[in-house]
Amino acid sequence: MERIRSIEQLETLRAGILARRPTDTRSLTFCGGTGCRAYGSMDVVEAFRKELKARGLARKVQIRTTGCHGFCERGPMVLVSPEGLFYEQVALKDVSEIVEKTLIQKEVVERLFYKDPIRGEAIQKEADIPFYKLQKRIVLADNLLIDPTSIDDYIAQGGYRGLAKALAQMSPEQIIQEIKRSGLRGRGGGGFPTGRKWESCRKAEGEIKYVICNADEGDPGAYMDRSLLEGNPHKVLEGMIIGAFAIGAGHGYIYVRNEYPLAVTHATKALADARKHGFLGEDIFGSGFSFDVKVTRGGGAFVCGESSALMASLEGKPGEPRAKYVHTVDKGLFDLPTNLNNVETWANVPWIILEGADRFASLGTAGSKGTKIFSLVGKINNTGLVEVPMGISLRKIIFDIGGGIPNGKQFKAVQTGGPSGGCLPENMLDLAVDFDELTKAGSMMGSGGMIVMDEDNCMVDVARYFVTFLEEESCGKCTPCREGLRRMKEILTDIVQGRGEEASIGRLERLSVAMKAGSLCELGRTAANPVLTTIRYFRDEYERHIQHKKCPSFVCRSLIRFSIDPKSCTGCGACVRACPVTCIKGKKKGVHLIHQARCTQCGSCFDVCKFSAVVRS
Amino acid sequence: MATQEVNRILKRYRNDATDVIAILQDVQQTYRYLPQDVMSHLSEKLKIPLTRIYHLSTFFRAFSLEPRGKHHIQVCMGTACHVRGSTRILDAVERKMKISAGQTSKDLNYSLETVNCVGACALGPLVVVDGKSMGKMTGQKADRLVTSLQGTEGEKPAKAAGKPAEPKPKKVKPPRPARAKPRPKVRAGKPLSPKRAGSKKTAKGAQKKARG
């Protein structure tokens, strides 16, 4: 492969790729993201290949496996081009029908269309589905179009044009100015202005500088970074190369979570391909600028998402944060100036350079520009990745794009910002989602996790869940975080087990103040957010647990009791078979009884009873 | 201990001490734990104190100081899975396997672990067996999954019930055994009872019977 040395060469290469692509063939696009793979999408792809081959269509129909489309709820999915048909939840048995009807007879398979849950009508095309229609995708858009293992696909979509423009037509200072003007803020959690960070790192003294891509996405329930790195690694890489040029860095690292094997594979492949094309290595685009990147796997510690801890771990040390009196842009990795940005931040860069800062700044609110990807999960109809302009309301995200709460349940809360964020109640649904508004509400943007909870979720239990998570993940270096979280967990455990005291809430609040004031890193400082917001917005639930020893959502096991209503019990025996501790007794077709002393309150009987005879109290 | 294998790993990283975490990850993958003599060997070769290697090996979740099972069962405890009831799934798996999270079955066939989000939230609650995700779990489905796993072990490793997921050829191969002699296996088809797993005599007898 010849190294690309100019914009003209890149355009020639692109034209060549496009010319080689047959224009008259049809194509099938499959989502190959981790979620869809778990549904078995790769088997469906294989089945299509076989079916097409058997019918002699292998050359006439192109098959492409892309990264995550974001509509994880309805996978595995198939997109038929050029018609733009969208088939959802395609099973192996549907393969021959799709080939026969759609590819040969040019008809549609109605039953596999997405059905609008509100109006009930079938929607044929992907673009018309509200989930996609209401989004504004600038970062995720290419995920649907390119095979992440093919650099040609990326170049065909206009990839590396931003890099070519930056290196050939702009000076490092101009790039930094452009990023500053765009108003881009760090997507990893802190929301620090990216342009200012780059500028400080550029100005920092030192010959050797580093850039790092933080893909140690530890927030449970958030997977936008994984989907980006997995589905479009070249975009992230292009952003990194532009950033490195602006900063003057010669080396880069992509620090990926160990739990994301596919992201590691795709990123590694992307690096190798980029090197072959001359986008990495010596003298990139003939500009004299040299840069290379290495992929490193994390060891599975949540705290390594914090910049100084991540850098310690890159140096081969335990991932413990340090106090940041001296910023990492001055003394970071190996005590040298280091610029760290999150995956999504890097992925925004090529678009800004290519389309201009003004276009980017026209999206969003006064303080938060551009779009943000949220991972909408939990008790929601359309689980998936949602890219929307900043400033959109929570209600729009959850009800219009997310399709509301499943099974007709009532919305209770939405948790944003991962373990350091907070839970927001129903009356805050009209809040405009941006960095500042969420912080004002006691939560935070974080990396963009959005976990929806319904009436069946207990907020005290949720608070305890986050505190337990953080207590386990606290690195233990500073006392307020280590001991504060442990004590908080004890108090919350007491509350959910019916030993809560009147003073418990006050103690939790006082502990939060100490942790916020005394912790070393942002992890400890924000650790109390889930507890504080649940107390602020759901104080009555805490009080019910403490004063009445009751869990209104029937989650906290020590506070609930299962029994069988003799009037409704038909003696079918389903509960007997489901009970893991064999504590239900009764004759066939007779009324059954739960042995209370042996019952572990697991709820299996409640789930299986078709006659609502098992009651919770 | 096979230092040859360790040296091969070291060579891959050019004995670079900054890559110690990656080296430990490869050692962990090879032996399914970090044997003490390997840690000493690494300390010598990489010229970093043994205390630091020990610190790393206890700091990161990816490492274990005791052998992990041949099969890896992970129950996702991410927030999305939690609000959909993953605690109950973990309970069901623990009860059925008779070990708690973080433990390995006595026959070294299974390790049970919790994981903080694998990022397949649409399928929650989720159980991952040797890299294959089994989604939309219920207590009963989890029960059946463990039963089928225990049923297949001894004949065909890594064959699990439920929906298949990511094809990961590397992981499907049973990892290199940690010891020269394979541990006695529980007879196929029978669920693991504490009595059987606990008593070596019974287990050995069972194996003999199965072979003979």
Interface residues (C-beta under 8 A of the other chain):
Chain A: T34 G35 R37 A38 Y39 G40 M42 D43 C72 E73 G75 E217 G218 D219 P220 G221 A222 Y223 R226 S227 N258 E259 Y260 P261 L262 T296 R297 G299 G300 A301 F302 S313 L314 E315 G316 K317 P318 G319 S375 V377 G378 K379 T383 G384 Q415 G418 P419 G449 I451 M453 N457 V462 Y465 F466 F469 E473 C475 A578 P580 T600 C602 G603 S604 D607 V608
Chain B: A17 T18 D19 V20 I21 A22 L24 Q25 I48 R52 H55 L56 F59 F60 R61 A62 F63 M77 G78 T79 A80 C81 H82 V83 R84 R88 D91 A92 R95 K96 V115 N116 C117 V118 G119 A120 C121 A122 L123 G124 L126 G131 S133 G135 T138 G139 Q140 D143 K163 P164 A165 E166 P167 K168
